[in-house]
C-alpha cells in the first residue's frame, strides 16, 4: 500500500495573502527613503522572488531605483519593519487550516518551501497557528539556492524522509512549478495567488481554484502515476 505523499507548500499566495503585510512594510520603507508609496495592485505584481527582489522592484516601481550600495541597508530595514508587524489571522486563505488538518490526519508529511527568510516564515506560521502541521521548513536564506532552483524543495523532502516519486509541490507561481519540475516532483497550482497571466500556461500537473480542492487534486495525481 502506498505511503501518503509528502506535500510541500509555498507560503505567500498559497497559504496566506501576505500582500497587505508586505505592502505595509514596503511603503514604510519607501517613505523612509523619501519615495512615494506603491498601490496594492502594483505591489501584488512585485511579489514572488523573495524580499531582496521585492525591495529592488518596489523602489523601481516608485520611480527611482535603489542605489546598489544601499540595497543591503534597505533590505535589513524592510525585514525589521515586516517582522515587527503581527501576523493577521485574516491573511490565511479560506480552507487552509481545515485542509492541512485533514492531510495531517491522513498521514501526509507536510513541509514548507518559501523564498521568504526562514525565521520570518516560521514565526508567521506560529502566529497563525499553522506551525504544528509542518515537519520541515526551508526558507530563501536556508541554502545558497532558492526557488526556482530544485535544491530547497529537495531539502524539504529530505527532512521529511519523503520519496521524490510520491512528492507534490503546491504553490501559486512559476517558481513553484519550475522548482518542482527541476526536482522531478509533481506540482499543483492554486489559481488565486500572485501568478501573472494565465495559471494554466505554467503547465502544473493540476490547477485548483480553492485550497479545499487540494485532497481531490492529490488523489487525481496519485491515480495518474504509473
Residue pairs with C-beta under 8 A, 6 or more apart in sequence:
2 166
2 222
3 107
3 163
3 166
4 106
4 107
4 108
4 109
5 108
5 162
5 166
5 167
5 168
5 218
5 221
5 222
6 108
6 109
6 110
6 111
6 157
6 160
6 162
6 163
6 166
6 167
6 168
7 103
7 108
7 109
7 110
7 111
7 167
7 168
7 170
7 218
8 110
8 111
8 112
8 113
8 153
8 156
8 157
8 160
8 167
8 168
8 169
8 170
8 185
9 15
9 110
9 111
9 112
9 113
9 169
9 170
9 171
10 112
10 113
10 114
10 147
10 169
10 170
10 171
10 172
10 173
10 175
10 176
10 193
11 18
11 112
11 114
11 116
11 121
11 124
11 125
12 18
12 22
12 47
12 48
12 114
12 116
12 172
12 193
12 194
13 47
13 48
13 171
13 172
13 173
13 190
13 192
13 193
13 194
13 195
14 93
14 170
14 171
14 172
14 176
14 190
14 193
15 92
15 93
15 96
15 130
15 211
16 91
16 92
16 93
16 96
16 124
16 128
17 91
17 93
18 47
18 91
18 124
19 40
19 43
19 44
19 47
19 194
20 40
20 88
20 91
21 82
21 85
21 87
21 88
21 91
22 43
22 47
22 54
22 82
23 38
23 40
23 43
24 81
24 85
25 78
25 81
25 82
25 85
26 38
26 43
26 54
26 55
26 58
26 78
27 37
27 38
28 81
29 55
29 58
29 74
29 77
29 78
29 81
30 36
30 37
30 38
30 58
30 59
30 62
31 37
32 77
33 59
33 66
33 70
33 74
35 59
35 62
35 63
35 64
36 62
36 63
37 62
38 46
38 58
38 61
38 62
42 61
43 58
44 194
45 196
46 53
46 54
46 57
46 58
46 61
47 54
47 194
48 115
48 173
48 174
48 175
48 194
49 115
49 175
50 115
50 116
50 140
50 146
51 75
51 78
51 79
51 82
51 116
51 117
51 140
52 71
52 75
54 78
55 66
55 71
55 74
55 75
55 78
56 65
56 66
56 71
59 65
59 66
59 74
60 66
66 74
79 117
79 120
82 120
83 119
83 120
83 123
86 127
87 123
87 124
87 127
87 128
89 128
89 129
91 128
92 128
92 130
93 192
93 211
94 210
94 211
94 212
95 210
95 211
95 212
96 130
96 211
97 129
97 130
98 212
99 211
99 212
99 214
99 215
100 110
100 130
100 133
101 133
102 215
103 110
103 133
103 214
103 215
103 218
104 110
104 133
109 135
109 136
109 160
109 161
109 162
110 133
110 134
110 135
110 160
111 134
111 135
111 136
111 137
111 138
111 156
111 157
111 159
111 160
111 162
112 121
112 125
112 134
112 136
112 137
112 138
112 156
113 138
113 147
113 152
113 153
113 156
113 169
113 179
114 121
114 137
114 138
114 139
114 140
114 147
115 139
115 140
115 146
115 147
115 175
116 124
116 139
116 140
117 139
117 140
117 141
118 137
118 138
118 139
118 140
118 141
118 142
119 139
120 139
121 137
121 139
122 131
122 137
122 139
125 131
125 134
125 137
135 159
135 160
136 155
136 156
136 159
136 160
137 156
138 152
138 153
138 155
138 156
138 159
140 146
140 147
140 152
142 152
142 155
143 151
143 152
143 155
144 151
145 151
145 152
146 152
147 153
147 175
147 176
147 178
147 179
148 174
148 175
148 176
148 178
148 179
148 182
149 179
149 182
150 179
150 182
150 183
150 184
152 179
153 169
153 179
153 180
153 183
153 185
154 164
154 183
157 164
157 167
157 183
157 185
164 183
164 184
164 185
165 225
166 225
167 183
167 185
167 186
168 180
168 185
168 186
168 187
168 188
168 205
168 218
168 221
169 176
169 177
169 179
169 180
169 183
169 185
169 186
169 187
169 188
170 176
170 187
170 188
170 189
170 190
170 214
171 177
171 180
171 187
171 188
171 189
171 190
171 193
172 189
172 190
172 192
172 193
172 194
172 195
172 199
173 189
173 193
173 194
173 195
173 196
173 202
174 195
174 202
176 187
176 189
177 187
177 189
177 202
177 203
177 204
180 186
180 187
180 204
181 187
186 205
186 206
186 221
186 225
187 204
187 205
187 206
188 204
188 205
188 206
188 207
188 208
188 214
188 217
188 218
188 221
189 195
189 199
189 202
189 204
189 206
189 207
189 208
190 199
190 207
190 208
190 209
190 211
191 199
191 207
191 208
191 209
192 209
192 210
195 202
199 207
200 207
205 221
205 224
206 217
206 220
206 221
208 214
208 217
